């Protein structure tokens, strides 16, 4: 009997230690609220400005606690604005990070989430990787892509190519269609980007759809043979700003937050 209780006690201790270790590990996987930096809280545009600029471009504003772009928000006195319409969170730069944002675009809409942005170039696409945001279903029926896609040797240039579709690492890595669930234009979607030097992940509506190793041999082969072969500084920076692309359509962003990894 004494042997039985001793064995039971040891088993309980082992189980308890194992549970404690598992609990500690689980906690690390679930970020605490304090781990996140809110880049947009629905009430303030502090930190946001134009790429290469000092203030927000015309058309960007807070509407219904949402960061929006709309041509209706451009005033007549702003018609001669010549600066960039892409925006960045210019308060600080980020290297390894996890970014979460909820977004919505209209039918035929197009935008993108940039990271590791450096200023001083013609625009973020020259240097910054992009998580693509686009109306997969109807963009090609509203916009003529034939000439543009033909320049890259597309077999069916009138169609939206897989490297141009939502959640792709634009012109670099395509999203896995088996894992991809995209809500239609006019409805909210969520995007998550996880960046480390060992691996980059794109998530769409809670599912991982892209995974690649930055600056690997495969990465350089893609960079040097595709759209970015004549953009020598594309993707080379290991830290930089977060930003959104204005591609001429209405845009809505909310719940924008980031944490360092």
MOSULWO-V115564 format. One record per pair of residues at least 12 apart in sequence whose C-alpha atoms are under 7 Angstrom apart, sorted by sequence separation. I is the first residue (numbers start at 1). J is the second residue. D is the distance in whole Angstrom. If there is no record, write none. Layout:
I,J,D  I,J,D
This chain:
59,71,6  116,128,6  145,157,6  146,158,4  162,174,6  191,203,6  192,204,7  199,211,7  200,212,5  115,128,6  145,158,5  191,204,5  199,212,6  200,213,6  59,73,5  114,128,6  115,129,6  144,158,7  145,159,7  190,204,6  191,205,6  199,213,5  200,214,7  59,74,5  114,129,6  115,130,7  190,205,5  198,213,6  199,214,7  58,74,5  114,130,5  189,205,6  113,130,5  114,131,7  197,214,6  112,130,6  113,131,5  140,158,7  112,131,6  113,132,7  140,159,6  58,78,6  112,132,5  140,160,6  111,132,7  112,133,5  43,65,6  111,133,5  42,65,4  110,133,6  111,134,6  42,66,6  110,134,4  180,204,7  181,205,7  109,134,6  110,135,7  109,135,5  108,135,5  180,207,7  57,85,5  107,135,6  179,207,6  136,165,6  179,208,7  180,209,6  108,138,6  109,139,7  136,166,7  179,209,6  56,87,7  107,138,7  108,139,4  134,165,6  132,164,7  134,166,5  51,84,6  132,165,6  133,166,5  176,209,5  50,84,6  108,142,6  132,166,5  133,167,6  175,209,5  176,210,6  50,85,6  51,86,6  132,167,5  167,202,6  175,210,5  50,86,6  51,87,5  131,167,5  132,168,5  174,210,7  50,87,4  51,88,6  131,168,6  132,169,6  167,204,7  49,87,6  50,88,6  131,169,5  132,170,6  48,87,7  49,88,6  130,169,6  131,170,6  48,88,6  49,89,7  129,169,7  130,170,5  48,89,5  49,90,7  47,89,5  48,90,6  168,210,7  47,90,5  47,91,5  135,185,6  172,222,6  172,223,7  171,227,6  52,119,6  51,119,7  52,120,6  107,185,5  106,185,5  107,186,7  105,185,6  106,186,5  105,186,6  104,186,6  104,187,6  104,188,5  103,188,6  104,189,6  102,188,7  103,189,5  102,189,6  103,190,6  102,190,4  101,190,6  102,191,6  101,191,5  100,191,6  101,192,7  100,192,5  99,192,5  100,193,7  99,193,5  98,193,6  99,194,7  98,194,4  97,194,6  98,195,6  97,195,5  96,195,5  97,196,7  96,196,5  126,231,6  127,233,5  128,234,6  129,235,6  126,233,7  127,234,4  128,235,6  126,234,6  127,235,5  116,237,6  116,238,6  118,240,6  116,239,5  117,240,5  118,241,7  116,240,4  117,241,5  115,240,6  116,241,5  117,242,6  115,241,6  116,242,7  115,242,5  114,242,6  115,243,6  114,243,5  113,243,6  114,244,6  113,244,5  112,244,6  113,245,7  112,245,5  111,245,5  111,246,6  111,247,6  110,247,6  110,249,6  109,249,5  109,250,7  95,238,6  95,239,4  106,250,7  94,239,5  95,240,7  105,250,6  93,239,6  94,240,5  105,251,5  93,240,5  94,241,6  104,251,6  105,252,7  93,241,5  104,252,5  92,241,7  103,252,6  104,253,7  103,253,5  90,241,6  102,253,6  103,254,6  89,241,6  101,253,7  102,254,5  88,241,6  89,242,6  101,254,6  102,255,6  88,242,6  89,243,6  101,255,5  102,256,7  88,243,4  101,256,4  87,243,5  88,244,6  100,256,6  101,257,7  87,244,5  100,257,5  86,244,6  87,245,7  99,257,6  100,258,6  86,245,5  99,258,4  86,246,5  98,258,6  99,259,7  85,246,6  97,258,7  98,259,5  97,259,6  98,260,6  97,260,4  98,261,7  96,260,6  97,261,5  96,261,5  70,250,5  69,250,5  70,251,7  69,251,5  68,251,5  69,252,7  68,252,5  67,252,6  68,253,6  66,252,6  67,253,5  66,253,6  67,254,6  66,254,5  42,254,7  40,254,7  41,255,7  40,255,7  40,256,5  39,256,5  38,256,6  39,257,5  38,257,4  37,257,6  38,258,6  36,257,6  37,258,5  36,258,5  37,259,6  36,259,5  35,259,6
